[in-house]
Amino acid sequence: MIAFALSLQYFAQPFVWRNWPVEEVLEGWLFIFRDRLIVTVLIAAAISATALVRTESLQLRAVLLAVGVVIGAVSGELIVGRLYGQLDGSSSLTAHALRWSAVALAVSAMFYLWRMSSDANEQLRNETLRRLNTEHLLTNTRLAALRSQIEPHFLFNTLATLRWLQRTEPEAGARMLASFIDYLRRMAPMLECSEVSLGEEIDLMRAYLEVVEMRMGGRLHVAIDVPLDLRRARVPPLALATLVENAVKHGISPAQYGGEIAILAHEVEHQLVLSVTDTGAGFNPGSGSGTGIGLSNVCSRLSTLYGALGSLRVEANTPTGVRATLRLPCHLVPPQ
């Protein structure tokens, strides 16, 4: 292609068309094209020879490329000169060699810049891949650490409740044990997941609240309103459970007459909104109960999984109690 492009310069000379007919012009162009082709073929051979030198240095590779082009050009011009009987190698050869040297420098510079750009892009891709892998590992580590803090938060309180009922009401304790086993059976698989279905989380909460209802007698009432289609929504495991457990521990238990816990779910503008509302004791800053670790962990997991799209809001309920509201992207698992 280079030989063909350079040979077209022949047609741009006005004297060619003034002095010769078209047939002779085309015949002359074929000779010019042959000459350029000989030079470019020898340059290509010289470049192929330089490729046999193994080196990691881009600078050395560029120098070898330039030298190969010059050697190929000089060799080609010598052969062309022999074809025309010009064996003295004079100034014409020097001029042609300088011209090809300019081409060599241009090609070498283009090659060097291309390789620099290619290597930089490759390095950027590798750095991006390493960063994504690091972020993935960090996310998994953070989620594992957060889950390890949440698990005792539920289990120890439930075990304490079970121990108390076994001592005071064995029959109720047996029923509670069955519900507790159901709770453990449902909870165990969740500890290995970053997300579960809302239906699984609700079923877990039913088992947990059955345990709590037996302990509190008639002091606790539960209302759950979750549309069937939203049971397929993906949620962080034990996030809703943390809100329910807090409502029991800090809302219903301290209240003299107990109260109600309502779990509601609905979708608003492609966001899943989950609320846990209790009619218990409400905010009591002076009580000193609770460290906020559970809610802090929920916020951390929402931030890790959903960024700015996940949030937790805790506010006073009217007339009494507390309302905790989770907002996260509504991702539905296709029905099986």
C-alpha angles and dihedrals in degrees: 000000000000091000091050093047093050092047091058088071086078091069091052092066110098096206090062093065093041097053106035138043120247094262092056092044091056091045090051090049090054090057091049091048090050091052093049091045092054091052095046093047090054090046089052090050091050091049090050089052092053089052088066089068107091113216136144093206113104091198093055091045091053091049092049090049092052092047091048091052092049093047091048092047094049092046091049093048090050091053091047089049091053090051089058095039094251101138101151094084090215131161093310090066090048092051092049091046091052091049092052090044088059088051089048093053091048093049092046092049091049091048093048093049092045092051092046090052092045093049091047091051091047091050090049091051091049092048091049091049092049090048092050091048090049092049090048092051091045091050092050091047093050092047091049091050092048092049091049089057094047097049097067089043089067103029100051093050092048093048090050090053092048092050091051094050094046089058098046107027113020095183092050087044090056091052089045090051090055090051090045091053089050088050093051092045091054096041099050097070091047092063090070096050133081090204136019134180118276088235091061091049092049092049089051090052092049090056091046094048091049087060092048094045091056090051095048098040110201095349095090128062122183130204122182122185113177120149113235095240092053091058085081092059117115117241136168110269116257093003092112089039090058091055092048092048091050090050090054097043101040101023115032102025097056093045114098095224098028116228146210133299116205122192113196133177131187140150123245121180094335091313125116111227117198121182132186111194126183132184093210135114096313126204115349109170092179096058094078092210120142130024099224092238093127095052091041090055091049090053091048092051093047090051092047095048103035108013112204091352092072124069143161123210124187119191142155117278123224123272094000141343135034135291120208116191127194121199122189139145112290106237114171122201111227111254115258 
